[in-house]
């Protein structure tokens, strides 16, 4: 079943199907891991001052550089 839901990401609401929510969350995890690896490698190389030069990816206008506050609920009809 692929019903329509409301997902709230840091207070901003989007209507998405369950499959779309899974896609967004998978992309969030993937991009967050990639970004974290870049940051960690700079820190390990002693180049922590360059961390701010790495562009932080966004999904749906929300940065992956911080943990999201996510709420998912059914649409009331």
Long-range contacts (C-beta under 8 A, 24 or more apart in sequence): 3-74, 4-75, 5-72, 5-73, 5-74, 5-75, 6-72, 6-73, 6-74, 6-75, 7-70, 7-71, 7-72, 8-69, 8-70, 8-71, 8-72, 8-73, 9-60, 9-62, 9-68, 9-69, 9-70, 10-62, 10-68, 10-69, 11-69, 12-60, 12-61, 12-62, 14-60, 15-75, 21-72, 24-59, 24-60, 25-70, 27-59, 28-59, 28-64, 28-68, 31-57, 31-59, 31-64, 32-64, 32-65, 35-64, 35-65
